[in-house]
Amino acid sequence: MMTMYVSPRRHNARVRRPVNQSPEDREMRLAVDVMDYDDSYEIKALVPGLETDDINIEVLNNTVAIRGEFKELEVQDIKTLRSELPVGRFSRVITFPTKLDATKGEAQLKNGVFTLSVPKTEDQKPKVIKVKAA
């Protein structure tokens, strides 16, 4: 016999979800890779078909919010046999253990790969202390 645990939160969230919610109303969670360097954090995400204006980034203290929308390809007079490309709004909020310096953040979009690099604030960076001979 197998015992299954059902989280009350997950069950309640499923029950609260509107039945008549259309795919356009749903918001996807953007899949990301997050790297922690000594002086900065880097976030990477695959965003095929997006332009730079399709992505919005907000940085506040130690939180980064990435939002945008995958637009549906407009193909007329063609019968679609399979539709697996993402369509609709997406978002991702990432909270870091240290404060970020948003003024020095850099974002780029190249070949469908979104990269965001945000430095840690000066007081959060590791300090090196040199040992002197006595």
N, CA, C and O atoms as CSV, one atom per row, in Angstrom:
chain,resi,resn,atom,element,x,y,z
A,1,MET,N,N,0.839,-1.176,0.000
A,1,MET,CA,C,0.000,0.000,0.000
A,1,MET,C,C,0.887,1.244,0.000
A,1,MET,O,O,1.871,1.313,0.737
A,2,MET,N,N,0.533,2.222,-0.830
A,2,MET,CA,C,1.329,3.438,-0.951
A,2,MET,C,C,0.584,4.598,-0.290
A,2,MET,O,O,-0.612,4.787,-0.516
A,3,THR,N,N,1.294,5.362,0.519
A,3,THR,CA,C,0.713,6.528,1.173
A,3,THR,C,C,1.119,7.768,0.401
A,3,THR,O,O,2.294,7.949,0.083
A,4,MET,N,N,0.153,8.624,0.099
A,4,MET,CA,C,0.433,9.849,-0.631
A,4,MET,C,C,0.109,11.035,0.247
A,4,MET,O,O,-0.955,11.080,0.864
A,5,TYR,N,N,1.007,11.989,0.311
A,5,TYR,CA,C,0.782,13.202,1.081
A,5,TYR,C,C,0.289,14.291,0.136
A,5,TYR,O,O,0.912,14.549,-0.894
A,6,VAL,N,N,-0.807,14.920,0.476
A,6,VAL,CA,C,-1.343,16.023,-0.315
A,6,VAL,C,C,-1.241,17.280,0.534
A,6,VAL,O,O,-1.841,17.376,1.604
A,7,SER,N,N,-0.474,18.235,0.040
A,7,SER,CA,C,-0.304,19.490,0.756
A,7,SER,C,C,-1.615,20.274,0.762
A,7,SER,O,O,-2.224,20.457,-0.292
A,8,PRO,N,N,-2.056,20.738,1.928
A,8,PRO,CA,C,-3.291,21.536,1.971
A,8,PRO,C,C,-3.192,22.809,1.142
A,8,PRO,O,O,-4.173,23.228,0.528
A,9,ARG,N,N,-2.023,23.420,1.121
A,9,ARG,CA,C,-1.850,24.645,0.319
A,9,ARG,C,C,-2.052,24.362,-1.158
A,9,ARG,O,O,-2.774,25.083,-1.846
A,10,ARG,N,N,-1.408,23.303,-1.643
A,10,ARG,CA,C,-1.512,22.967,-3.065
A,10,ARG,C,C,-2.956,22.621,-3.408
A,10,ARG,O,O,-3.463,23.033,-4.451
A,11,HIS,N,N,-3.625,21.858,-2.525
A,11,HIS,CA,C,-5.019,21.483,-2.773
A,11,HIS,C,C,-5.908,22.726,-2.796
A,11,HIS,O,O,-6.743,22.867,-3.689
A,12,ASN,N,N,-5.741,23.626,-1.827
A,12,ASN,CA,C,-6.556,24.845,-1.775
A,12,ASN,C,C,-6.311,25.742,-2.976
A,12,ASN,O,O,-7.250,26.349,-3.491
A,13,ALA,N,N,-5.079,25.838,-3.426
A,13,ALA,CA,C,-4.770,26.661,-4.602
A,13,ALA,C,C,-5.462,26.095,-5.838
A,13,ALA,O,O,-5.963,26.847,-6.674
A,14,ARG,N,N,-5.488,24.777,-5.950
A,14,ARG,CA,C,-6.135,24.136,-7.086
A,14,ARG,C,C,-7.644,24.378,-7.054
A,14,ARG,O,O,-8.257,24.609,-8.096
A,15,VAL,N,N,-8.236,24.326,-5.874
A,15,VAL,CA,C,-9.675,24.527,-5.734
A,15,VAL,C,C,-10.049,25.975,-6.044
A,15,VAL,O,O,-11.091,26.229,-6.650
A,16,ARG,N,N,-9.199,26.934,-5.630
A,16,ARG,CA,C,-9.487,28.353,-5.852
A,16,ARG,C,C,-9.320,28.789,-7.301
A,16,ARG,O,O,-9.861,29.822,-7.695
A,17,ARG,N,N,-8.587,28.030,-8.099
A,17,ARG,CA,C,-8.338,28.407,-9.483
A,17,ARG,C,C,-9.662,28.426,-10.253
A,17,ARG,O,O,-10.407,27.448,-10.194
A,18,PRO,N,N,-9.974,29.493,-10.965
A,18,PRO,CA,C,-11.234,29.559,-11.693
A,18,PRO,C,C,-11.308,28.470,-12.761
A,18,PRO,O,O,-10.329,28.189,-13.453
A,19,VAL,N,N,-12.473,27.874,-12.879
A,19,VAL,CA,C,-12.675,26.805,-13.851
A,19,VAL,C,C,-12.662,27.351,-15.264
A,19,VAL,O,O,-12.164,26.696,-16.181
A,20,ASN,N,N,-13.197,28.528,-15.445
A,20,ASN,CA,C,-13.319,29.092,-16.784
A,20,ASN,C,C,-12.121,29.961,-17.181
A,20,ASN,O,O,-12.246,30.803,-18.069
A,21,GLN,N,N,-10.990,29.776,-16.553
A,21,GLN,CA,C,-9.809,30.580,-16.846
A,21,GLN,C,C,-9.254,30.184,-18.212
A,21,GLN,O,O,-8.974,29.010,-18.455
A,22,SER,N,N,-9.097,31.153,-19.093
A,22,SER,CA,C,-8.588,30.868,-20.432
A,22,SER,C,C,-7.064,30.841,-20.411
A,22,SER,O,O,-6.453,31.381,-19.489
A,23,PRO,N,N,-6.433,30.213,-21.425
A,23,PRO,CA,C,-4.968,30.171,-21.473
A,23,PRO,C,C,-4.339,31.564,-21.487
A,23,PRO,O,O,-3.223,31.742,-20.999
A,24,GLU,N,N,-5.045,32.549,-22.040
A,24,GLU,CA,C,-4.498,33.910,-22.099
A,24,GLU,C,C,-4.416,34.541,-20.706
A,24,GLU,O,O,-3.597,35.431,-20.477
A,25,ASP,N,N,-5.268,34.080,-19.769
A,25,ASP,CA,C,-5.293,34.641,-18.424
A,25,ASP,C,C,-4.240,34.023,-17.516
A,25,ASP,O,O,-3.894,34.609,-16.490
A,26,ARG,N,N,-3.731,32.865,-17.868
A,26,ARG,CA,C,-2.746,32.195,-17.025
A,26,ARG,C,C,-1.380,32.834,-17.201
A,26,ARG,O,O,-1.063,33.380,-18.259
A,27,GLU,N,N,-0.588,32.760,-16.165
A,27,GLU,CA,C,0.767,33.295,-16.223
A,27,GLU,C,C,1.742,32.150,-15.994
A,27,GLU,O,O,1.650,31.434,-14.997
A,28,MET,N,N,2.674,31.982,-16.923
A,28,MET,CA,C,3.665,30.911,-16.819
A,28,MET,C,C,4.787,31.324,-15.878
A,28,MET,O,O,5.035,32.509,-15.659
A,29,ARG,N,N,5.447,30.331,-15.336
A,29,ARG,CA,C,6.630,30.587,-14.524
A,29,ARG,C,C,7.835,30.397,-15.432
A,29,ARG,O,O,8.038,29.321,-15.994
A,30,LEU,N,N,8.626,31.444,-15.568
A,30,LEU,CA,C,9.794,31.409,-16.433
A,30,LEU,C,C,10.882,30.535,-15.814
A,30,LEU,O,O,11.272,30.757,-14.668
A,31,ALA,N,N,11.369,29.555,-16.548
A,31,ALA,CA,C,12.449,28.686,-16.070
A,31,ALA,C,C,13.772,29.438,-16.187
A,31,ALA,O,O,14.057,30.039,-17.223
A,32,VAL,N,N,14.578,29.407,-15.131
A,32,VAL,CA,C,15.831,30.159,-15.107
A,32,VAL,C,C,16.966,29.323,-14.532
A,32,VAL,O,O,16.737,28.358,-13.803
A,33,ASP,N,N,18.194,29.710,-14.872
A,33,ASP,CA,C,19.403,29.252,-14.199
A,33,ASP,C,C,19.951,30.457,-13.446
A,33,ASP,O,O,19.991,31.560,-13.993
A,34,VAL,N,N,20.373,30.263,-12.202
A,34,VAL,CA,C,20.896,31.364,-11.395
A,34,VAL,C,C,22.288,30.984,-10.904
A,34,VAL,O,O,22.474,29.939,-10.281
A,35,MET,N,N,23.270,31.850,-11.191
A,35,MET,CA,C,24.643,31.622,-10.767
A,35,MET,C,C,25.042,32.674,-9.734
A,35,MET,O,O,24.669,33.842,-9.845
A,36,ASP,N,N,25.809,32.240,-8.724
A,36,ASP,CA,C,26.282,33.124,-7.665
A,36,ASP,C,C,27.790,33.271,-7.816
A,36,ASP,O,O,28.538,32.322,-7.581
A,37,TYR,N,N,28.234,34.457,-8.207
A,37,TYR,CA,C,29.659,34.764,-8.301
A,37,TYR,C,C,30.064,35.562,-7.064
A,37,TYR,O,O,29.201,35.980,-6.292
A,38,ASP,N,N,31.356,35.777,-6.868
A,38,ASP,CA,C,31.830,36.516,-5.699
A,38,ASP,C,C,31.215,37.905,-5.596
A,38,ASP,O,O,30.844,38.345,-4.507
A,39,ASP,N,N,31.105,38.604,-6.740
A,39,ASP,CA,C,30.651,39.993,-6.695
A,39,ASP,C,C,29.312,40.242,-7.382
A,39,ASP,O,O,28.845,41.380,-7.417
A,40,SER,N,N,28.679,39.191,-7.935
A,40,SER,CA,C,27.414,39.401,-8.640
A,40,SER,C,C,26.612,38.110,-8.747
A,40,SER,O,O,27.088,37.025,-8.413
A,41,TYR,N,N,25.375,38.264,-9.225
A,41,TYR,CA,C,24.516,37.135,-9.554
A,41,TYR,C,C,24.205,37.211,-11.042
A,41,TYR,O,O,24.146,38.297,-11.619
A,42,GLU,N,N,24.009,36.057,-11.655
A,42,GLU,CA,C,23.649,36.027,-13.067
A,42,GLU,C,C,22.444,35.111,-13.238
A,42,GLU,O,O,22.393,34.009,-12.693
A,43,ILE,N,N,21.471,35.602,-14.015
A,43,ILE,CA,C,20.260,34.845,-14.302
A,43,ILE,C,C,20.196,34.625,-15.807
A,43,ILE,O,O,20.390,35.559,-16.586
A,44,LYS,N,N,19.921,33.378,-16.218
A,44,LYS,CA,C,19.770,33.060,-17.638
A,44,LYS,C,C,18.431,32.379,-17.847
A,44,LYS,O,O,17.979,31.590,-17.017
A,45,ALA,N,N,17.797,32.703,-18.983
A,45,ALA,CA,C,16.516,32.081,-19.333
A,45,ALA,C,C,16.416,31.964,-20.849
A,45,ALA,O,O,16.907,32.821,-21.585
A,46,LEU,N,N,15.778,30.900,-21.302
A,46,LEU,CA,C,15.502,30.734,-22.722
A,46,LEU,C,C,14.181,31.431,-23.034
A,46,LEU,O,O,13.145,31.113,-22.450
A,47,VAL,N,N,14.231,32.389,-23.965
A,47,VAL,CA,C,13.036,33.158,-24.324
A,47,VAL,C,C,12.939,33.251,-25.854
A,47,VAL,O,O,13.110,34.332,-26.419
A,48,PRO,N,N,12.667,32.133,-26.520
A,48,PRO,CA,C,12.654,32.132,-27.976
A,48,PRO,C,C,11.600,33.064,-28.554
A,48,PRO,O,O,10.455,33.084,-28.102
A,49,GLY,N,N,11.998,33.829,-29.553
A,49,GLY,CA,C,11.071,34.704,-30.249
A,49,GLY,C,C,10.819,36.052,-29.613
A,49,GLY,O,O,10.107,36.872,-30.193
A,50,LEU,N,N,11.380,36.317,-28.431
A,50,LEU,CA,C,11.141,37.601,-27.784
A,50,LEU,C,C,12.133,38.654,-28.249
A,50,LEU,O,O,13.265,38.351,-28.624
A,51,GLU,N,N,11.681,39.888,-28.213
A,51,GLU,CA,C,12.525,41.049,-28.486
A,51,GLU,C,C,12.845,41.724,-27.161
A,51,GLU,O,O,12.230,41.411,-26.141
A,52,THR,N,N,13.795,42.642,-27.167
A,52,THR,CA,C,14.203,43.304,-25.928
A,52,THR,C,C,13.046,44.043,-25.253
A,52,THR,O,O,12.999,44.116,-24.025
A,53,ASP,N,N,12.120,44.588,-26.029
A,53,ASP,CA,C,10.991,45.325,-25.455
A,53,ASP,C,C,9.942,44.407,-24.836
A,53,ASP,O,O,9.040,44.888,-24.150
A,54,ASP,N,N,10.038,43.100,-25.061
A,54,ASP,CA,C,9.060,42.147,-24.531
A,54,ASP,C,C,9.355,41.704,-23.107
A,54,ASP,O,O,8.557,40.980,-22.511
A,55,ILE,N,N,10.502,42.131,-22.541
A,55,ILE,CA,C,10.910,41.700,-21.204
A,55,ILE,C,C,11.028,42.911,-20.289
A,55,ILE,O,O,11.644,43.913,-20.655
A,56,ASN,N,N,10.440,42.822,-19.101
A,56,ASN,CA,C,10.522,43.882,-18.097
A,56,ASN,C,C,11.246,43.343,-16.873
A,56,ASN,O,O,10.979,42.228,-16.424
A,57,ILE,N,N,12.165,44.142,-16.334
A,57,ILE,CA,C,12.956,43.736,-15.174
A,57,ILE,C,C,12.809,44.787,-14.082
A,57,ILE,O,O,12.913,45.986,-14.342
A,58,GLU,N,N,12.568,44.328,-12.863
A,58,GLU,CA,C,12.523,45.214,-11.701
A,58,GLU,C,C,13.446,44.642,-10.635
A,58,GLU,O,O,13.400,43.449,-10.336
A,59,VAL,N,N,14.290,45.509,-10.059
A,59,VAL,CA,C,15.186,45.094,-8.977
A,59,VAL,C,C,14.904,45.982,-7.781
A,59,VAL,O,O,14.911,47.209,-7.889
A,60,LEU,N,N,14.653,45.351,-6.631
A,60,LEU,CA,C,14.403,46.083,-5.402
A,60,LEU,C,C,15.081,45.345,-4.260
A,60,LEU,O,O,14.749,44.196,-3.967
A,61,ASN,N,N,16.044,46.018,-3.608
A,61,ASN,CA,C,16.828,45.444,-2.507
A,61,ASN,C,C,17.497,44.138,-2.935
A,61,ASN,O,O,18.523,44.167,-3.615
A,62,ASN,N,N,16.935,43.001,-2.548
A,62,ASN,CA,C,17.550,41.718,-2.901
A,62,ASN,C,C,16.620,40.860,-3.756
A,62,ASN,O,O,16.763,39.638,-3.797
A,63,THR,N,N,15.662,41.499,-4.443
A,63,THR,CA,C,14.687,40.772,-5.249
A,63,THR,C,C,14.703,41.243,-6.695
A,63,THR,O,O,14.760,42.441,-6.975
A,64,VAL,N,N,14.651,40.272,-7.615
A,64,VAL,CA,C,14.573,40.560,-9.043
A,64,VAL,C,C,13.265,39.980,-9.563
A,64,VAL,O,O,12.952,38.816,-9.313
A,65,ALA,N,N,12.500,40.797,-10.289
A,65,ALA,CA,C,11.259,40.347,-10.922
A,65,ALA,C,C,11.429,40.471,-12.431
A,65,ALA,O,O,11.773,41.536,-12.943
A,66,ILE,N,N,11.183,39.370,-13.135
A,66,ILE,CA,C,11.277,39.347,-14.598
A,66,ILE,C,C,9.882,39.012,-15.118
A,66,ILE,O,O,9.293,38.004,-14.729
A,67,ARG,N,N,9.356,39.867,-16.002
A,67,ARG,CA,C,8.015,39.661,-16.549
A,67,ARG,C,C,8.024,39.920,-18.046
A,67,ARG,O,O,8.869,40.652,-18.561
A,68,GLY,N,N,7.083,39.315,-18.725
A,68,GLY,CA,C,6.970,39.531,-20.162
A,68,GLY,C,C,5.831,38.726,-20.739
A,68,GLY,O,O,4.981,38.212,-20.012
A,69,GLU,N,N,5.821,38.622,-22.064
A,69,GLU,CA,C,4.754,37.881,-22.729
A,69,GLU,C,C,5.266,37.284,-24.030
A,69,GLU,O,O,5.914,37.951,-24.836
A,70,PHE,N,N,4.953,36.002,-24.208
A,70,PHE,CA,C,5.192,35.324,-25.480
A,70,PHE,C,C,3.966,35.551,-26.340
A,70,PHE,O,O,2.857,35.171,-25.964
A,71,LYS,N,N,4.161,36.166,-27.488
A,71,LYS,CA,C,3.043,36.452,-28.381
A,71,LYS,C,C,2.787,35.234,-29.280
A,71,LYS,O,O,3.707,34.499,-29.639
A,72,GLU,N,N,1.521,35.046,-29.627
A,72,GLU,CA,C,1.149,33.938,-30.489
A,72,GLU,C,C,1.544,34.274,-31.921
A,72,GLU,O,O,1.327,35.392,-32.389
A,73,LEU,N,N,2.125,33.298,-32.612
A,73,LEU,CA,C,2.490,33.508,-34.009
A,73,LEU,C,C,1.226,33.607,-34.844
A,73,LEU,O,O,0.327,32.774,-34.731
A,74,GLU,N,N,1.165,34.624,-35.677
A,74,GLU,CA,C,-0.018,34.815,-36.510
A,74,GLU,C,C,0.185,34.130,-37.846
A,74,GLU,O,O,0.906,34.616,-38.717
A,75,VAL,N,N,-0.473,32.985,-37.984
A,75,VAL,CA,C,-0.406,32.223,-39.220
A,75,VAL,C,C,-1.833,32.060,-39.722
A,75,VAL,O,O,-2.674,31.460,-39.052
A,76,GLN,N,N,-2.098,32.607,-40.923
A,76,GLN,CA,C,-3.457,32.568,-41.448
A,76,GLN,C,C,-3.562,31.502,-42.526
A,76,GLN,O,O,-2.604,31.218,-43.245
A,77,ASP,N,N,-4.740,30.925,-42.617
A,77,ASP,CA,C,-5.067,29.925,-43.644
A,77,ASP,C,C,-4.161,28.700,-43.603
A,77,ASP,O,O,-3.935,28.058,-44.628
A,78,ILE,N,N,-3.645,28.377,-42.422
A,78,ILE,CA,C,-2.824,27.179,-42.271
A,78,ILE,C,C,-3.381,26.377,-41.108
A,78,ILE,O,O,-3.654,26.919,-40.037
A,79,LYS,N,N,-3.545,25.079,-41.330
A,79,LYS,CA,C,-4.059,24.194,-40.287
A,79,LYS,C,C,-2.900,23.817,-39.364
A,79,LYS,O,O,-1.897,23.267,-39.817
A,80,THR,N,N,-3.038,24.112,-38.072
A,80,THR,CA,C,-2.003,23.793,-37.091
A,80,THR,C,C,-2.182,22.355,-36.626
A,80,THR,O,O,-3.244,21.992,-36.120
A,81,LEU,N,N,-1.152,21.540,-36.795
A,81,LEU,CA,C,-1.210,20.148,-36.367
A,81,LEU,C,C,-0.758,19.970,-34.929
A,81,LEU,O,O,-1.242,19.084,-34.224
A,82,ARG,N,N,0.167,20.809,-34.496
A,82,ARG,CA,C,0.676,20.730,-33.132
A,82,ARG,C,C,1.117,22.125,-32.717
A,82,ARG,O,O,1.738,22.840,-33.503
A,83,SER,N,N,0.799,22.515,-31.487
A,83,SER,CA,C,1.168,23.835,-30.983
A,83,SER,C,C,1.809,23.668,-29.612
A,83,SER,O,O,1.106,23.480,-28.619
A,84,GLU,N,N,3.139,23.735,-29.546
A,84,GLU,CA,C,3.856,23.523,-28.297
A,84,GLU,C,C,4.690,24.725,-27.860
A,84,GLU,O,O,5.257,24.714,-26.767
A,85,LEU,N,N,4.772,25.745,-28.686
A,85,LEU,CA,C,5.537,26.927,-28.319
A,85,LEU,C,C,4.801,27.695,-27.222
A,85,LEU,O,O,3.571,27.719,-27.199
A,86,PRO,N,N,5.556,28.326,-26.308
A,86,PRO,CA,C,4.889,29.053,-25.228
A,86,PRO,C,C,4.129,30.263,-25.759
A,86,PRO,O,O,4.594,30.964,-26.658
A,87,VAL,N,N,2.956,30.490,-25.185
A,87,VAL,CA,C,2.129,31.637,-25.536
A,87,VAL,C,C,1.547,32.190,-24.245
A,87,VAL,O,O,1.034,31.441,-23.414
A,88,GLY,N,N,1.631,33.508,-24.081
A,88,GLY,CA,C,1.038,34.147,-22.917
A,88,GLY,C,C,2.063,34.811,-22.025
A,88,GLY,O,O,3.258,34.841,-22.320
A,89,ARG,N,N,1.553,35.347,-20.914
A,89,ARG,CA,C,2.405,36.080,-19.985
A,89,ARG,C,C,3.241,35.131,-19.139
A,89,ARG,O,O,2.848,34.000,-18.851
A,90,PHE,N,N,4.408,35.634,-18.753
A,90,PHE,CA,C,5.275,34.874,-17.850
A,90,PHE,C,C,5.834,35.816,-16.805
A,90,PHE,O,O,5.872,37.031,-16.998
A,91,SER,N,N,6.267,35.238,-15.692
A,91,SER,CA,C,6.944,36.029,-14.669
A,91,SER,C,C,7.804,35.111,-13.826
A,91,SER,O,O,7.602,33.898,-13.774
A,92,ARG,N,N,8.761,35.726,-13.173
A,92,ARG,CA,C,9.606,35.000,-12.228
A,92,ARG,C,C,10.153,36.016,-11.244
A,92,ARG,O,O,10.701,37.042,-11.649
A,93,VAL,N,N,10.010,35.742,-9.959
A,93,VAL,CA,C,10.544,36.600,-8.904
A,93,VAL,C,C,11.571,35.778,-8.146
A,93,VAL,O,O,11.267,34.689,-7.657
A,94,ILE,N,N,12.787,36.301,-8.050
A,94,ILE,CA,C,13.884,35.600,-7.387
A,94,ILE,C,C,14.386,36.477,-6.251
A,94,ILE,O,O,14.693,37.653,-6.447
A,95,THR,N,N,14.468,35.890,-5.060
A,95,THR,CA,C,14.984,36.604,-3.898
A,95,THR,C,C,16.368,36.062,-3.571
A,95,THR,O,O,16.554,34.855,-3.418
A,96,PHE,N,N,17.332,36.965,-3.466
A,96,PHE,CA,C,18.717,36.599,-3.197
A,96,PHE,C,C,19.050,36.821,-1.723
A,96,PHE,O,O,18.366,37.583,-1.041
A,97,PRO,N,N,20.101,36.157,-1.228
A,97,PRO,CA,C,20.461,36.315,0.184
A,97,PRO,C,C,21.155,37.642,0.500
A,97,PRO,O,O,21.317,37.985,1.671
A,98,THR,N,N,21.568,38.397,-0.531
A,98,THR,CA,C,22.251,39.668,-0.310
A,98,THR,C,C,21.587,40.765,-1.128
A,98,THR,O,O,20.872,40.479,-2.089
A,99,LYS,N,N,21.821,42.027,-0.749
A,99,LYS,CA,C,21.266,43.164,-1.483
A,99,LYS,C,C,21.973,43.313,-2.826
A,99,LYS,O,O,23.132,42.929,-2.984
A,100,LEU,N,N,21.247,43.881,-3.792
A,100,LEU,CA,C,21.746,44.039,-5.153
A,100,LEU,C,C,21.922,45.512,-5.485
A,100,LEU,O,O,21.227,46.372,-4.944
A,101,ASP,N,N,22.863,45.793,-6.383
A,101,ASP,CA,C,23.092,47.147,-6.859
A,101,ASP,C,C,22.446,47.274,-8.240
A,101,ASP,O,O,23.087,47.009,-9.257
A,102,ALA,N,N,21.190,47.675,-8.269
A,102,ALA,CA,C,20.418,47.730,-9.507
A,102,ALA,C,C,20.980,48.732,-10.508
A,102,ALA,O,O,20.792,48.568,-11.713
A,103,THR,N,N,21.666,49.764,-10.031
A,103,THR,CA,C,22.187,50.791,-10.941
A,103,THR,C,C,23.285,50.254,-11.848
A,103,THR,O,O,23.562,50.843,-12.893
A,104,LYS,N,N,23.918,49.143,-11.467
A,104,LYS,CA,C,25.003,48.579,-12.274
A,104,LYS,C,C,24.609,47.271,-12.958
A,104,LYS,O,O,25.464,46.574,-13.503
A,105,GLY,N,N,23.322,46.938,-12.932
A,105,GLY,CA,C,22.854,45.715,-13.574
A,105,GLY,C,C,22.899,45.826,-15.088
A,105,GLY,O,O,22.732,46.908,-15.650
A,106,GLU,N,N,23.127,44.687,-15.744
A,106,GLU,CA,C,23.172,44.644,-17.196
A,106,GLU,C,C,22.339,43.468,-17.687
A,106,GLU,O,O,22.423,42.365,-17.148
A,107,ALA,N,N,21.525,43.720,-18.730
A,107,ALA,CA,C,20.705,42.666,-19.319
A,107,ALA,C,C,20.948,42.633,-20.816
A,107,ALA,O,O,21.133,43.667,-21.457
A,108,GLN,N,N,20.942,41.421,-21.358
A,108,GLN,CA,C,21.080,41.300,-22.806
A,108,GLN,C,C,20.249,40.127,-23.305
A,108,GLN,O,O,19.935,39.197,-22.562
A,109,LEU,N,N,19.906,40.200,-24.578
A,109,LEU,CA,C,19.132,39.160,-25.232
A,109,LEU,C,C,19.854,38.817,-26.532
A,109,LEU,O,O,19.998,39.658,-27.420
A,110,LYS,N,N,20.305,37.566,-26.628
A,110,LYS,CA,C,21.050,37.153,-27.818
A,110,LYS,C,C,20.661,35.729,-28.178
A,110,LYS,O,O,20.770,34.820,-27.355
A,111,ASN,N,N,20.209,35.539,-29.405
A,111,ASN,CA,C,19.839,34.217,-29.919
A,111,ASN,C,C,18.830,33.502,-29.028
A,111,ASN,O,O,18.927,32.291,-28.831
A,112,GLY,N,N,17.868,34.238,-28.493
A,112,GLY,CA,C,16.824,33.635,-27.674
A,112,GLY,C,C,17.231,33.328,-26.242
A,112,GLY,O,O,16.472,32.693,-25.509
A,113,VAL,N,N,18.426,33.773,-25.829
A,113,VAL,CA,C,18.885,33.561,-24.453
A,113,VAL,C,C,18.955,34.915,-23.756
A,113,VAL,O,O,19.680,35.812,-24.185
A,114,PHE,N,N,18.194,35.047,-22.680
A,114,PHE,CA,C,18.173,36.268,-21.881
A,114,PHE,C,C,19.166,36.100,-20.733
A,114,PHE,O,O,19.143,35.093,-20.026
A,115,THR,N,N,20.041,37.096,-20.552
A,115,THR,CA,C,21.026,37.063,-19.467
A,115,THR,C,C,20.948,38.367,-18.692
A,115,THR,O,O,20.993,39.454,-19.268
A,116,LEU,N,N,20.831,38.241,-17.383
A,116,LEU,CA,C,20.803,39.399,-16.493
A,116,LEU,C,C,21.904,39.232,-15.462
A,116,LEU,O,O,21.963,38.220,-14.763
A,117,SER,N,N,22.773,40.225,-15.369
A,117,SER,CA,C,23.845,40.220,-14.378
A,117,SER,C,C,23.642,41.414,-13.459
A,117,SER,O,O,23.588,42.557,-13.912
A,118,VAL,N,N,23.530,41.138,-12.154
A,118,VAL,CA,C,23.313,42.200,-11.173
A,118,VAL,C,C,24.360,42.069,-10.082
A,118,VAL,O,O,24.426,41.038,-9.412
A,119,PRO,N,N,25.199,43.120,-9.887
A,119,PRO,CA,C,26.230,43.048,-8.844
A,119,PRO,C,C,25.647,43.121,-7.437
A,119,PRO,O,O,24.582,43.696,-7.211
A,120,LYS,N,N,26.367,42.530,-6.511
A,120,LYS,CA,C,26.022,42.649,-5.095
A,120,LYS,C,C,26.455,44.045,-4.638
A,120,LYS,O,O,27.385,44.621,-5.202
A,121,THR,N,N,25.791,44.583,-3.631
A,121,THR,CA,C,26.213,45.883,-3.122
A,121,THR,C,C,27.598,45.741,-2.490
A,121,THR,O,O,27.995,44.652,-2.075
A,122,GLU,N,N,28.318,46.845,-2.423
A,122,GLU,CA,C,29.698,46.829,-1.921
A,122,GLU,C,C,29.805,46.206,-0.533
A,122,GLU,O,O,30.738,45.446,-0.271
A,123,ASP,N,N,28.875,46.513,0.352
A,123,ASP,CA,C,28.970,45.972,1.707
A,123,ASP,C,C,28.660,44.473,1.772
A,123,ASP,O,O,28.880,43.841,2.806
A,124,GLN,N,N,28.148,43.897,0.666
A,124,GLN,CA,C,27.829,42.470,0.632
A,124,GLN,C,C,28.933,41.630,-0.030
A,124,GLN,O,O,28.905,40.401,0.041
A,125,LYS,N,N,29.901,42.296,-0.671
A,125,LYS,CA,C,30.957,41.570,-1.357
A,125,LYS,C,C,31.972,41.031,-0.352
A,125,LYS,O,O,32.200,41.659,0.682
A,126,PRO,N,N,32.580,39.889,-0.630
A,126,PRO,CA,C,33.582,39.352,0.281
A,126,PRO,C,C,34.789,40.280,0.371
A,126,PRO,O,O,35.203,40.863,-0.631
A,127,LYS,N,N,35.339,40.412,1.545
A,127,LYS,CA,C,36.524,41.265,1.764
A,127,LYS,C,C,37.762,40.383,1.905
A,127,LYS,O,O,37.730,39.330,2.544
A,128,VAL,N,N,38.838,40.837,1.299
A,128,VAL,CA,C,40.109,40.110,1.377
A,128,VAL,C,C,41.032,40.873,2.314
A,128,VAL,O,O,41.223,42.080,2.168
A,129,ILE,N,N,41.597,40.166,3.270
A,129,ILE,CA,C,42.534,40.767,4.216
A,129,ILE,C,C,43.892,40.117,4.014
A,129,ILE,O,O,44.043,38.902,4.135
A,130,LYS,N,N,44.856,40.936,3.709
A,130,LYS,CA,C,46.224,40.449,3.493
A,130,LYS,C,C,46.921,40.256,4.837
A,130,LYS,O,O,46.767,41.059,5.757
A,131,VAL,N,N,47.674,39.198,4.924
A,131,VAL,CA,C,48.455,38.921,6.136
A,131,VAL,C,C,49.816,39.563,5.954
A,131,VAL,O,O,50.481,39.350,4.940
A,132,LYS,N,N,50.236,40.362,6.953
A,132,LYS,CA,C,51.531,41.032,6.893
A,132,LYS,C,C,52.511,40.310,7.815
A,132,LYS,O,O,52.142,39.780,8.863
A,133,ALA,N,N,53.756,40.309,7.390
A,133,ALA,CA,C,54.807,39.709,8.210
A,133,ALA,C,C,55.088,40.643,9.371
A,133,ALA,O,O,55.117,41.862,9.197
A,134,ALA,N,N,55.297,40.081,10.557
A,134,ALA,CA,C,55.572,40.905,11.730
A,134,ALA,C,C,57.037,41.175,11.901
A,134,ALA,O,O,57.433,41.857,12.846
